Amino acid sequence: MTEQTSGADEGGLVFHPMDQFRVTPLFGDGPVGTFTVTNVTLWMGLTVLCIFLLLVLGTSRRALIPSRIQSIGELAYGFIFKMVEDVSGKDGVKYFPLIMTLFLFIVFSNFLGLLPGAFTTTSHIAVTAVLAMGVFLFVTILGFIKHGFGFLSVFWISSAPLILRPILALIEVISYFVRPLSHSIRLAGNMMAGHAVIKVFAAFAAIAVISPFSVIAITAIYALEVLVAFIQAYVFAILTCVYLKDALHPHH
């Protein structure tokens, strides 16, 4: 086994597509602790910086004829506001800042992760789970604040036949508590899968015979990843709007 590994290291093709997701400290080579500054910290900080530049500096000199960065900020604002209003209703508009923050954080994290040598923070379940659990707790607490125990009617489908309501209620309870799991895994899984596939094809680019096909495949997958980066941020945001609607209007 040792000889095979050694031979592969010397002349074979050895690559580890999952190494790009390894959390490493920025300073030194010690263990990663609770307060260790890591590559994840760096790229999350850059994400926040990009959002700041877009929304604060980009709109600091507002004009009737907007600059390019102001146009992007206004487009993002209008896009998310319309989504919140359409999905969650007029009552949900007051929670627009939450949805806008989530969308911008995820979309910038996804796009920054496409830069060469970057780290995709949303590929880690630890990051997406915190976002998803935050949404889950927020809408659940909001539902009880708004409706008290009447919020539990979200599990009772009154339009269904009476004999089926207990069964459907059980299904609704299970699906409700699975929300943070599916919400987080969907985002992390999609971001991780695309980057891993790109790394696999990149490893084959060193082989002269298949190098052209590898480059074409990388280009195609990268273009797809650009689309996925936006779609996954949109899906996370619109699902948050759906959950918010359930908290504001729990009655089926």
N, C-alpha and C positions, 0 to 999 in steps of 0.2 A: 504493500500500500504506500509505503514511504517512497519507494523507488518510482512508482507511477506518478506520484505527486511531484517528485523532483524532476522527472522527465518532462512533465507538463509545464512546469515552471521554466525549464530551459528552452524548449522548442515548441511546446503546444500552445493551444489557444486557451488561456485562463482569464476569465473575467467574472466579476461579481456584480450583477446589475442592481443588487439591493444595497451595495455599499454607499451609494449616493444619498441614502436616507439615514445614514448613521449620525447620531447626535454626538458632536465632539466639542470639547472646550476650546474657546478662542485663544486662551492663554495657558500654555503648559499642556501636559499630557496626563494630568491626574484624573481621578474619577469625576463623573458628573454628579454634582450634588444639587440640593434644592436651590441654592443661590449662585450656581455656577453660570458664568456668562458663556453661552454656547453659540454655535452657528445658527441655531433656531432663534435665539435672542437677537442676533444681528439682523436677520432677514425680516423678523417681525417688526423690528425698529425701523428698517427701511420701508416697510409697508406703511407704517404710521406716518413716516416722513412724506411719502408720496401722496397720501390722502391730504395731509396738511398743505402741501404745495398746491394741490388741485383746488381744494375748497377755500383755503384762506388766502394764500398769496395769489392764486389765479383769479380770485374775485375781488381783490383789494382795490383794483382800479376798474370798477365796473363802468361800462360804456354802452350806449345804444347800439353801436357797432362792435360786437364783442370780439375779443382776441380769440385765438384758437383754444387756449387753455380755458378761458371763460366759457366758450361754446361747449367744450367737453363737460365742464362742471354743470352747466345749465341743462345739457342733454341728459346727464345722469340723474339730476334732480327731478326733471320732468318725467323721466322713464319710471323711476321708482315710485314717485308720488302717484302716478296714474295706476300703477300696479296695486299699491296699497288701497287706493280708493275703490278700484274695481273688485278686488278680491275680498277685502275686509269690510268694505262699506264706509260710509261717512264717519261712523264711530271709530274706525280704525286709523283715521288720518292723524289723530293726536299722537299715535305711536310711530309715525313715519320716521322720526330720527333714529329709532332702534333699527328698523329695517334698512334704512339708508346706510347706517354704520356697518351692519353685518355684510351687506352686499359689497360695499367698497373695500372692506377689509379682505373679504374672500377673493374678489376679482383681482385686486392688486397682488395679493399673495400668490394667486395662480399665475398671473402674467410675469411677475418677477421670477418665479420658479422656472420659467422657460428660457431665461438668460443663461448663456454658457457659464458653468461653474457655480451657478446659484443653488440655493437650497429651497425646496418647495415646502413651506411650513404646513400647508393644508394637506400634505401627503401623510402627516402623522396623526394617528387616531387620538393622541393626547390633546392635540390642538382642536380638532373638529369635535371631539367629545365634550370639551369645555363649552364650545359655542352651542352645540345641540342641547346640552343639559341646561345651559343658561336660558335658552328659549323655552324649553320644557317647563322649568320651574317658574319662569315669568308668566307664561300663559295660564298655568295651573293656578298660581296664586291670584292672578288677575281675575280668573273665572270665579273663584270663591269670594273675592272681595266684591265683585259686581253682583253676584247672584246668590251668595251663601251656599247652602246645601242644594239649592235649585240648580247649581252648576252640574250636579250629578245627572241631570236629565240628558246630558250629552251622550250618556250611555244607553238611554232608554228610547228606542225607536218607536214612537207612538203610532206611526203610519203603518207599521207591520202588523200582521195578524197576531192576536193576543197570545196564541199558543207558541209563537216563534220569538216573542219579545225577550224572554229570559235567556234563550240561547244566543240571540243577537247581542244582548247586553253583555254576556260573557265575552263574546268575540270583540265587542267594542272596547271593553276594559283591557283585554290583552293587547289589541292593536294600539291603544292609547299609550300604554306603558312601554311599548316597543318603539315608539316614535323617536326618542333620543338615540337609540341604537341605530335604527335605519337612517336617521337624519345625518349622523356622523360618519357611518361606514360608507354611505353612498358617495360622499364628497372625498374622503380619504382614499377609498378604493379606486375611484376613477382617476384621481391625480397620480396615485402611485403606479397604477397599471400602465398608463401611457408613457411615463418617464422610464419605467423598467424596460418596456419594449424598445424604446429609442436607444437605450444603453446596449441592449442585445444586438441590434442591427449595427450600432457603432463599432462593436467589437469585431464584427465580420468585415468592416470596411478596410481592415488592414490586409485582408487576403485579396491579392490582385485579381483573381479570376472572378470573384463575385462582388468586388468593390463597387462597380457602377450600379449594380442592382441594390446594393446596400444603401448607397447614397440616395437613390431614388426613393427607396422605402423610408429612409429617415426623413426626407423632405416631405413626403406625403403624410407621415405620422405626425410630424411637427405641425404641419398646417391643420391637421385634425385636432391636435392638442390646443392650438390657439382657440378653436371653436369650443372645445370642451371646457377650457378655462373660463370662458364667459357663461356657457350654459350651466355649469355646475354652480356658479355663484347665483345665477338667476333661479335655478331650481331650489337652492337653499333658501333664498329670500321669499319665493312665492309659497313654499311650504310653510314658512314662518307666518306668512299672511293668512294661510288657510287655518293654521292652529290658532291664530289670533281671532279669526272669525268665530271659531268654535267657543273661545272664551267669552266673546262679547255676545254671541247669539247661540247658546247651547241647545236650544229646543229644536228637535228634528221636525 
